[in-house]
Amino acid sequence: YLLAPLRGMLSLLILLAGLSSALYFLKDEEAGVFAWLPLKKRRSYFYSYQFVAMSYVSLAVILSLATQGMLTQIGIELLGMAVYILMCAIFCNILTRLCKTTKNLGVLLPVIMLLSFVFCPIFFDIQIKPINYLLPSFYYLNVMYNAKYFLWMGVYCVIGIIIEFIFIVTKRSKVLK
């Protein structure tokens, strides 16, 4: 009973790693670190920031769960973690596109973490569907106990990729005008 919130708190740590790497990316972008790169290639560096930060943290999460005896099935754990990292990267990318500056994303970061803490099944299971469905941790924490959430994780990723595509198309159309 005492270890039940461990998986949820560790999942929030992965999301925090993704959000903080997004802050570092925006800081580097604002400082002109990527000025030498073509605009089209800059987003690939964003995903590099994301995956490196979240991969290290997810490895620590898997090891933590293993040492506490909380791993369910290693295949489901690894697949769920991989899709969760992808979901967090998409989520963070959309947030960086909406916020555009480190200041805006920095202000939003504690709000997102608090929403994830309250509306994902960590200590409580508060069901406000629109909020639950926006948070990647909600799906990850549910997929360990209900495999149908793998389908919903896939839908989340597809919708996120479509939103990404819309951002790219609208940005290109603004540049062409």
C-alpha positions as CSV (number, residue, x, y, z in Angstrom):
1,Y,0.0,0.0,0.0
2,L,2.8,2.4,0.9
3,L,4.6,1.8,-2.5
4,A,1.4,2.3,-4.6
5,P,2.1,6.0,-5.5
6,L,5.7,5.2,-6.4
7,R,5.0,4.5,-10.1
8,G,2.9,7.6,-10.4
9,M,5.5,9.9,-8.8
10,L,8.2,8.4,-11.0
11,S,6.1,8.9,-14.1
12,L,5.9,12.6,-13.2
13,L,9.6,12.7,-12.9
14,I,9.9,11.6,-16.6
15,L,7.4,14.3,-17.6
16,L,9.4,16.8,-15.6
17,A,12.6,15.7,-17.4
18,G,10.8,16.3,-20.7
19,L,9.5,19.7,-19.7
20,S,12.8,20.8,-18.3
21,S,14.7,19.7,-21.4
22,A,12.1,21.7,-23.4
23,L,13.0,24.7,-21.3
24,Y,16.7,24.1,-22.0
25,F,16.0,23.9,-25.7
26,L,14.1,27.1,-25.7
27,K,16.8,28.8,-23.7
28,D,19.4,27.6,-26.2
29,E,17.2,28.7,-29.1
30,E,16.7,32.2,-27.6
31,A,20.5,32.4,-27.0
32,G,21.1,31.7,-30.7
33,V,22.9,28.4,-30.3
34,F,21.0,26.9,-33.3
35,A,21.4,30.0,-35.5
36,W,23.7,28.1,-37.8
37,L,21.1,25.4,-38.4
38,P,18.4,25.6,-41.0
39,L,14.9,26.1,-39.5
40,K,13.7,22.7,-40.7
41,K,16.4,20.9,-38.7
42,R,16.0,22.7,-35.4
43,R,13.1,20.6,-34.3
44,S,15.2,17.4,-34.7
45,Y,17.5,18.8,-32.0
46,F,14.4,19.4,-29.8
47,Y,13.6,15.7,-30.0
48,S,17.2,14.8,-29.2
49,Y,17.0,17.0,-26.1
50,Q,13.8,15.2,-25.1
51,F,14.8,11.6,-25.7
52,V,18.2,11.9,-24.0
53,A,16.7,13.4,-20.9
54,M,13.7,11.2,-20.7
55,S,15.7,8.0,-21.5
56,Y,18.0,8.4,-18.6
57,V,15.2,9.1,-16.2
58,S,13.1,6.3,-17.6
59,L,16.0,3.9,-17.1
60,A,16.2,5.0,-13.5
61,V,12.4,4.5,-13.2
62,I,12.6,1.0,-14.5
63,L,15.5,0.2,-12.1
64,S,13.6,1.7,-9.2
65,L,10.4,-0.3,-10.0
66,A,12.5,-3.4,-10.3
67,T,14.3,-3.0,-7.0
68,Q,10.9,-2.4,-5.3
69,G,9.4,-5.5,-6.9
70,M,6.8,-3.4,-8.7
71,L,7.5,-4.5,-12.3
72,T,4.4,-6.3,-13.8
73,Q,5.6,-7.9,-17.0
74,I,8.9,-6.6,-18.4
75,G,7.6,-6.5,-22.0
76,I,4.6,-4.4,-21.1
77,E,6.7,-2.2,-18.9
78,L,9.3,-1.5,-21.6
79,L,6.7,-0.9,-24.3
80,G,4.6,1.3,-22.0
81,M,7.6,3.3,-21.1
82,A,8.7,3.7,-24.7
83,V,5.3,4.9,-25.8
84,Y,5.1,7.1,-22.7
85,I,8.4,8.8,-23.6
86,L,7.0,9.4,-27.1
87,M,3.8,10.9,-25.7
88,C,5.7,13.2,-23.4
89,A,8.0,14.4,-26.2
90,I,4.9,15.2,-28.4
91,F,3.2,16.9,-25.4
92,C,6.3,19.0,-24.6
93,N,6.8,19.9,-28.3
94,I,3.2,21.1,-28.6
95,L,3.7,23.1,-25.3
96,T,6.9,24.7,-26.6
97,R,5.1,25.7,-29.8
98,L,2.3,27.3,-27.9
99,C,4.4,29.0,-25.2
100,K,7.3,30.1,-27.6
101,T,9.5,31.4,-24.7
102,T,11.2,30.1,-21.6
103,K,9.2,32.5,-19.5
104,N,5.8,31.3,-20.7
105,L,6.8,27.6,-20.4
106,G,8.4,28.2,-17.0
107,V,5.2,29.6,-15.7
108,L,3.2,26.7,-17.2
109,L,5.5,24.0,-15.9
110,P,4.3,23.9,-12.2
111,V,0.7,24.1,-13.4
112,I,1.1,21.0,-15.6
113,M,2.9,19.1,-12.9
114,L,0.2,20.0,-10.4
115,L,-2.6,19.0,-12.8
116,S,-0.7,15.7,-13.5
117,F,-0.4,15.1,-9.7
118,V,-4.1,15.7,-9.1
119,F,-5.7,14.2,-12.2
120,C,-3.6,11.2,-12.8
121,P,-4.2,8.1,-10.6
122,I,-1.3,8.6,-8.2
123,F,-2.9,9.3,-4.8
124,F,-6.4,10.1,-5.9
125,D,-8.4,9.1,-9.0
126,I,-10.2,12.3,-9.9
127,Q,-12.0,11.9,-13.2
128,I,-12.5,15.0,-15.2
129,K,-12.1,13.4,-18.6
130,P,-11.0,16.4,-20.7
131,I,-8.1,17.1,-18.3
132,N,-7.3,13.4,-17.8
133,Y,-7.1,12.8,-21.6
134,L,-4.6,15.7,-22.1
135,L,-2.0,14.4,-19.6
136,P,0.3,11.7,-20.8
137,S,0.8,10.3,-17.3
138,F,-2.8,9.3,-17.1
139,Y,-2.4,6.8,-20.0
140,Y,0.9,5.4,-18.7
141,L,-0.4,4.8,-15.2
142,N,-3.5,3.1,-16.5
143,V,-1.8,0.9,-19.2
144,M,0.0,-1.1,-16.6
145,Y,-3.4,-2.5,-15.4
146,N,-5.5,-2.3,-18.5
147,A,-4.0,-3.1,-21.9
148,K,-6.7,-1.2,-23.8
149,Y,-4.8,2.0,-22.9
150,F,-2.1,1.0,-25.4
151,L,-4.7,1.8,-28.0
152,W,-5.5,5.1,-26.4
153,M,-1.7,5.9,-26.2
154,G,-1.5,5.3,-29.9
155,V,-4.4,7.5,-30.6
156,Y,-2.8,10.2,-28.4
157,C,0.4,10.0,-30.4
158,V,-1.4,10.1,-33.8
159,I,-3.4,13.2,-32.7
160,G,-0.2,14.8,-31.4
161,I,1.5,14.2,-34.7
162,I,-1.4,15.7,-36.6
163,I,-1.2,18.8,-34.4
164,E,2.5,18.9,-35.1
165,F,1.8,18.7,-38.8
166,I,-0.7,21.5,-38.5
167,F,1.9,23.7,-36.7
168,I,4.4,23.0,-39.5
169,V,2.0,23.8,-42.3
170,T,0.7,27.0,-40.7
171,K,4.2,28.2,-40.0
172,R,5.3,27.5,-43.6
173,S,2.2,29.3,-44.9
174,K,3.0,32.4,-42.8
175,V,6.6,32.4,-44.1
176,L,5.4,32.1,-47.7
177,K,3.0,35.1,-47.3
